[in-house]
Amino acid sequence: MNSTDQHISNIADAITEWLQPDNFTLREAIDNTVNGGYFGFEDVKHRILTLKSTLKKGDLHTWAQRSGLRLNSLENKKILCLHAGNLPLVGIHDLLAVVMTGGTYIGKLSRKDPYLLPSLINKLELHKLIENAQWAGRLDKLAGGSPADALLFSGSGKSVKNVEDRLSELMLISGSTPKLIRTANFSIAFITDNNPETMQDLTEAVFRYGGSGCRSVAIVVAPFHLNSEKCSFTDYIESFWLNNPQFNKPPKSLEYRYAYNHAMKIPQAWLQDFLIEENLDIPQEKYILHWVKGDFNTLENVVSRFGNGLQSVYSTSGFIGKKAGPYIIEPLSQAQSPPIWWKPDQTDTITWLQNEL
């Protein structure tokens, strides 16, 4: 086994140990997360089970091969990671990219997810896979050293300027620090049938995490109108919610939107905690699924129109691997459980880090 393979195997062993049912530190982090009201237990459980299936040794080797990983390519390089908190453990991808490349991890934890990621960081430290790591829930707690060699940031596009100004003020970055800034906030599904497997996968893609993830589907292009599928689709949703109650609730304004749609005779389905409407509008509000009747040409037009905020495009067999605009179509079944080598905002994190540094 060469040095790179050994490094990857060591990371996989640490992750496996972290995910063991008898790992008290992770169990405590889960309890604190749920009891603190940060995420619902069902969503945390789903995330942990997904990681168990996507962070095996073979998965990490595949990522290394796809990204062109070079052993210790970022040795002595400080990588500042500003983690989002819209999903449990959403920052794990950036953390592992730093660990895989041998960089020094500096992490700003989200106040919405303060317990889960540190439980993994501690495990990686015990296995001597990261050294001199720093992490905190506030940026000022990370100040005082030299500026980072690179910045990884996931969040709202509206906050980018303020974040950059604050980082510069605290001398956490310099004017020449390379920045990988990810601001995509929704995904699109293209379906061609209403088979049970398709509709179950669509339900998961839309309603897991209350639709809060950048990989969550906010627009679906289908060959039929909403009204023809409304009753059966609602059955799938209610079945999903029985086992996965929606943790966060929508604002009162969602009811006003429902009333407006009703007055304007826009086809819709009102689900109390979610709204489905047959209306092609840019997804700016949460808890809304936009339904569009159309074919593959319609999909390409939608992708072209909303490309700036788009994360991923999904479909079922027959279209997976094809391109819709610049996007390679991914399996709908993997919308909320992507492989570790997926490319946020179409950019491989390891490849970007190695190219920039």
C-alpha positions as CSV (number, residue, x, y, z in Angstrom):
1,M,0.0,0.0,0.0
2,N,1.5,3.4,-1.0
3,S,1.5,6.4,1.2
4,T,-1.6,8.0,-0.3
5,D,-3.6,4.8,0.0
6,Q,-2.5,4.5,3.6
7,H,-3.5,8.1,4.4
8,I,-6.9,7.5,2.9
9,S,-7.3,4.3,4.8
10,N,-6.4,6.0,8.1
11,I,-9.1,8.7,7.5
12,A,-11.6,6.0,6.7
13,D,-10.7,4.1,9.9
14,A,-11.2,7.3,11.9
15,I,-14.6,8.0,10.3
16,T,-15.7,4.4,10.8
17,E,-14.8,4.6,14.5
18,W,-16.6,8.0,14.8
19,L,-19.8,6.4,13.3
20,Q,-19.8,3.4,15.6
21,P,-23.1,3.1,17.7
22,D,-21.0,2.9,20.9
23,N,-19.2,6.2,20.2
24,F,-20.5,8.2,23.2
25,T,-19.1,11.5,21.9
26,L,-21.2,11.3,18.7
27,R,-24.3,10.1,20.7
28,E,-23.9,13.1,23.0
29,A,-23.5,15.5,20.1
30,I,-26.7,14.1,18.5
31,D,-28.6,14.4,21.8
32,N,-27.4,18.0,22.3
33,T,-28.3,18.9,18.7
34,V,-31.9,17.4,19.0
35,N,-32.5,18.6,22.6
36,G,-31.2,22.1,21.7
37,G,-33.8,22.4,19.0
38,Y,-31.2,22.7,16.2
39,F,-32.5,19.8,14.0
40,G,-35.1,17.1,14.3
41,F,-33.9,13.6,15.2
42,E,-35.2,12.1,12.0
43,D,-33.1,14.4,9.9
44,V,-30.0,13.9,12.0
45,K,-30.5,10.1,11.8
46,H,-30.9,10.3,8.0
47,R,-27.7,12.4,7.7
48,I,-25.7,9.9,9.9
49,L,-27.0,6.9,7.9
50,T,-26.1,8.7,4.7
51,L,-22.6,9.3,5.8
52,K,-22.2,5.7,6.8
53,S,-23.0,4.6,3.3
54,T,-21.0,7.4,1.5
55,L,-17.8,7.6,3.6
56,K,-16.4,4.1,3.2
57,K,-12.8,3.6,2.3
58,G,-13.7,3.0,-1.3
59,D,-15.6,6.2,-1.5
60,L,-12.7,8.2,-0.3
61,H,-10.4,6.5,-2.8
62,T,-12.8,7.3,-5.6
63,W,-12.8,11.0,-4.5
64,A,-9.0,11.0,-4.4
65,Q,-8.7,9.6,-7.9
66,R,-11.4,11.9,-9.4
67,S,-9.8,15.0,-7.8
68,G,-6.2,14.1,-8.6
69,L,-5.3,14.1,-4.9
70,R,-1.6,14.5,-4.1
71,L,-0.4,13.4,-0.7
72,N,0.2,16.4,1.7
73,S,-0.3,18.8,-1.1
74,L,-1.5,21.5,1.3
75,E,1.0,20.8,4.1
76,N,1.5,23.9,6.3
77,K,-1.3,25.7,4.4
78,K,-4.1,27.2,6.6
79,I,-7.6,26.6,5.1
80,L,-10.3,28.7,6.7
81,C,-13.7,27.1,6.4
82,L,-16.9,29.0,7.1
83,H,-19.6,26.4,7.5
84,A,-23.3,26.8,6.8
85,G,-25.9,25.5,9.2
86,N,-28.9,24.8,7.1
87,L,-28.4,21.0,7.3
88,P,-26.8,18.8,10.0
89,L,-23.1,18.2,9.3
90,V,-23.2,20.2,6.1
91,G,-19.6,21.3,6.7
92,I,-18.1,17.8,6.6
93,H,-17.3,17.9,2.9
94,D,-15.0,20.9,3.4
95,L,-13.4,19.5,6.5
96,L,-12.6,16.2,4.8
97,A,-11.2,18.1,1.7
98,V,-8.7,19.8,4.1
99,V,-7.8,16.6,5.9
100,M,-7.4,14.6,2.6
101,T,-4.9,17.2,1.3
102,G,-3.0,17.5,4.6
103,G,-3.9,21.2,5.2
104,T,-4.4,23.0,8.5
105,Y,-8.1,23.2,9.3
106,I,-9.5,26.5,10.7
107,G,-13.2,26.3,11.1
108,K,-16.0,28.8,11.8
109,L,-18.9,26.6,13.1
110,S,-22.4,27.6,12.4
111,R,-24.4,28.6,15.5
112,K,-27.1,26.3,14.1
113,D,-25.0,23.2,14.2
114,P,-22.4,23.6,17.0
115,Y,-22.0,20.0,18.2
116,L,-21.9,17.4,15.4
117,L,-18.8,18.5,13.4
118,P,-16.5,18.9,16.5
119,S,-17.2,15.3,17.4
120,L,-15.6,14.3,14.1
121,I,-12.8,16.8,14.4
122,N,-11.9,15.4,17.8
123,K,-11.8,11.9,16.4
124,L,-9.5,13.0,13.6
125,E,-7.2,14.6,16.1
126,L,-7.0,11.5,18.2
127,H,-5.9,9.6,15.0
128,K,-3.3,12.3,14.4
129,L,-4.8,13.2,11.0
130,I,-5.0,16.9,11.7
131,E,-2.7,19.1,13.7
132,N,-2.9,22.6,14.9
133,A,-6.6,22.7,14.0
134,Q,-8.8,25.6,15.3
135,W,-12.5,25.9,15.4
136,A,-15.0,28.2,17.1
137,G,-18.5,29.5,16.8
138,R,-17.3,33.1,16.4
139,L,-14.9,34.6,13.9
140,D,-13.1,36.7,16.5
141,K,-12.1,33.6,18.4
142,L,-10.1,32.5,15.4
143,A,-8.2,35.8,15.0
144,G,-4.7,36.5,16.0
145,G,-2.6,34.4,13.7
146,S,-1.4,34.8,10.1
147,P,-4.1,35.1,7.3
148,A,-5.5,31.9,5.8
149,D,-3.9,30.6,2.6
150,A,-7.4,29.9,1.3
151,L,-11.1,30.4,2.2
152,L,-14.0,28.0,1.7
153,F,-17.3,29.7,2.3
154,S,-20.9,28.4,1.9
155,G,-23.8,30.7,2.5
156,S,-26.1,33.4,1.2
157,G,-24.9,35.5,-1.7
158,K,-26.3,38.5,0.1
159,S,-23.8,38.0,2.9
160,V,-20.6,37.6,0.9
161,K,-19.5,41.3,1.0
162,N,-20.1,41.6,4.8
163,V,-18.4,38.3,5.5
164,E,-15.3,39.3,3.4
165,D,-15.1,42.7,5.1
166,R,-15.3,41.1,8.6
167,L,-12.6,38.5,7.7
168,S,-10.3,41.3,6.4
169,E,-11.0,43.4,9.5
170,L,-9.9,40.4,11.7
171,M,-6.9,39.7,9.4
172,L,-8.2,36.2,8.9
173,I,-7.7,36.7,5.1
174,S,-5.6,39.0,3.0
175,G,-6.3,40.7,-0.2
176,S,-4.7,37.9,-2.1
177,T,-6.3,34.9,-0.3
178,P,-8.0,32.6,-2.9
179,K,-11.7,32.2,-2.1
180,L,-14.1,29.4,-3.1
181,I,-17.5,31.0,-2.4
182,R,-20.6,28.8,-2.8
183,T,-24.0,30.5,-2.9
184,A,-26.3,28.2,-4.9
185,N,-29.5,27.5,-2.9
186,F,-31.8,25.1,-4.8
187,S,-32.0,22.2,-7.3
188,I,-34.2,21.0,-10.1
189,A,-35.8,17.6,-10.8
190,F,-36.9,16.4,-14.2
191,I,-39.3,13.5,-14.2
192,T,-40.9,11.7,-17.1
193,D,-43.3,9.3,-15.3
194,N,-45.3,9.0,-12.0
195,N,-44.1,5.5,-11.1
196,P,-44.0,4.9,-7.3
197,E,-40.2,4.9,-7.2
198,T,-40.0,8.2,-9.0
199,M,-42.6,9.9,-6.8
200,Q,-41.0,8.5,-3.6
201,D,-37.5,9.8,-4.7
202,L,-39.1,13.2,-5.7
203,T,-40.8,13.4,-2.3
204,E,-37.5,12.8,-0.5
205,A,-35.6,15.3,-2.7
206,V,-38.2,18.0,-2.0
207,F,-39.2,17.5,1.6
208,R,-36.1,16.1,3.4
209,Y,-34.8,18.9,5.8
210,G,-37.9,20.9,5.0
211,G,-36.4,21.8,1.6
212,S,-33.6,23.8,3.3
213,G,-30.6,22.3,1.5
214,C,-29.0,23.6,-1.7
215,R,-29.5,20.1,-3.1
216,S,-33.2,20.2,-2.2
217,V,-35.6,20.3,-5.2
218,A,-37.4,23.6,-5.5
219,I,-38.5,23.2,-9.2
220,V,-39.9,20.0,-10.8
221,V,-40.4,19.7,-14.6
222,A,-42.9,17.0,-15.3
223,P,-44.9,15.8,-18.4
224,F,-48.2,16.4,-16.6
225,H,-50.0,19.2,-14.9
226,L,-50.0,19.5,-11.1
227,N,-53.8,19.0,-10.8
228,S,-53.6,15.6,-12.4
229,E,-51.1,14.4,-9.8
230,K,-52.0,16.4,-6.8
231,C,-54.0,13.8,-4.9
232,S,-51.5,10.9,-5.4
233,F,-48.5,13.1,-4.8
234,T,-50.0,14.3,-1.5
235,D,-50.3,10.7,-0.4
236,Y,-46.6,10.2,-0.9
237,I,-45.9,13.4,1.1
238,E,-48.2,12.5,4.0
239,S,-46.5,9.0,4.2
240,F,-43.1,10.7,4.2
241,W,-44.1,13.1,7.0
242,L,-45.5,10.3,9.2
243,N,-42.0,9.0,9.5
244,N,-40.1,12.3,9.0
245,P,-42.1,15.2,10.6
246,Q,-41.1,18.6,9.2
247,F,-39.0,20.2,11.9
248,N,-39.2,23.9,10.9
249,K,-42.4,25.6,10.2
250,P,-43.1,28.2,7.4
251,P,-43.9,31.8,8.1
252,K,-47.4,33.2,8.1
253,S,-46.6,34.7,4.7
254,L,-47.0,31.3,3.1
255,E,-50.7,31.4,3.8
256,Y,-50.9,34.8,2.1
257,R,-49.2,33.3,-0.9
258,Y,-51.8,30.5,-1.0
259,A,-54.6,33.0,-0.8
260,Y,-53.1,35.0,-3.6
261,N,-52.7,31.9,-5.8
262,H,-56.3,31.0,-5.1
263,A,-57.5,34.5,-6.1
264,M,-55.4,34.3,-9.3
265,K,-56.5,30.8,-10.1
266,I,-53.0,29.4,-10.0
267,P,-53.1,25.6,-9.6
268,Q,-51.7,24.6,-6.3
269,A,-51.7,22.2,-3.4
270,W,-51.8,23.5,0.1
271,L,-50.1,21.2,2.7
272,Q,-50.2,23.5,5.8
273,D,-46.4,23.4,6.2
274,F,-45.6,23.5,2.4
275,L,-47.0,24.9,-0.8
276,I,-46.9,23.3,-4.3
277,E,-47.8,25.7,-7.1
278,E,-47.8,25.3,-10.9
279,N,-45.9,28.5,-11.5
280,L,-42.4,29.1,-12.9
281,D,-40.9,31.6,-10.6
282,I,-37.4,32.0,-9.2
283,P,-37.2,30.1,-5.9
284,Q,-36.8,32.9,-3.4
285,E,-39.0,31.6,-0.6
286,K,-38.6,28.4,1.4
287,Y,-41.4,25.8,1.7
288,I,-42.5,26.2,-1.9
289,L,-42.2,23.7,-4.7
290,H,-42.6,25.1,-8.2
291,W,-44.3,22.7,-10.6
292,V,-43.7,23.1,-14.4
293,K,-45.3,21.0,-17.1
294,G,-42.9,20.3,-19.9
295,D,-40.2,18.2,-21.6
296,F,-36.4,18.1,-21.8
297,N,-36.4,21.4,-23.8
298,T,-38.4,23.0,-21.0
299,L,-35.8,21.8,-18.5
300,E,-33.0,23.3,-20.5
301,N,-34.9,26.6,-20.7
302,V,-35.4,26.6,-16.9
303,V,-31.8,25.8,-16.2
304,S,-30.7,28.6,-18.5
305,R,-33.1,31.0,-16.8
306,F,-32.2,30.2,-13.2
307,G,-28.6,29.0,-13.5
308,N,-27.2,31.6,-11.1
309,G,-28.9,30.1,-8.0
310,L,-28.9,26.5,-9.2
311,Q,-27.0,23.7,-7.4
312,S,-27.9,20.4,-9.2
313,V,-30.2,18.9,-11.8
314,Y,-31.7,15.4,-11.1
315,S,-33.6,12.9,-13.1
316,T,-34.2,9.2,-13.5
317,S,-32.6,6.5,-15.6
318,G,-32.2,7.4,-19.2
319,F,-31.2,11.0,-18.4
320,I,-28.5,10.5,-15.7
321,G,-25.1,11.6,-17.0
322,K,-26.6,13.7,-19.7
323,K,-26.1,17.5,-19.7
324,A,-28.8,20.2,-19.1
325,G,-26.9,23.3,-20.0
326,P,-23.6,23.1,-18.1
327,Y,-25.0,20.7,-15.5
328,I,-24.5,17.0,-15.6
329,I,-27.7,15.3,-14.5
330,E,-27.5,13.4,-11.3
331,P,-29.7,10.5,-10.0
332,L,-32.8,11.8,-8.3
333,S,-32.4,9.1,-5.7
334,Q,-29.2,10.7,-4.6
335,A,-30.5,14.2,-4.2
336,Q,-30.3,14.0,-0.4
337,S,-27.5,11.4,-0.1
338,P,-24.8,12.4,-2.6
339,P,-21.5,10.6,-3.0
340,I,-18.6,12.3,-1.2
341,W,-17.0,13.2,-4.6
342,W,-20.0,15.4,-5.7
343,K,-19.0,18.9,-6.8
344,P,-20.7,21.7,-4.9
345,D,-21.4,24.5,-7.4
346,Q,-19.8,22.3,-10.1
347,T,-16.3,22.6,-8.4
348,D,-14.3,19.8,-6.8
349,T,-13.0,21.2,-3.6
350,I,-9.8,19.2,-3.5
351,T,-9.0,20.0,-7.1
352,W,-9.6,23.7,-6.5
353,L,-7.4,23.8,-3.4
354,Q,-4.5,22.1,-5.1
355,N,-4.8,24.3,-8.2
356,E,-4.9,27.5,-6.1
357,L,-2.2,26.6,-3.6
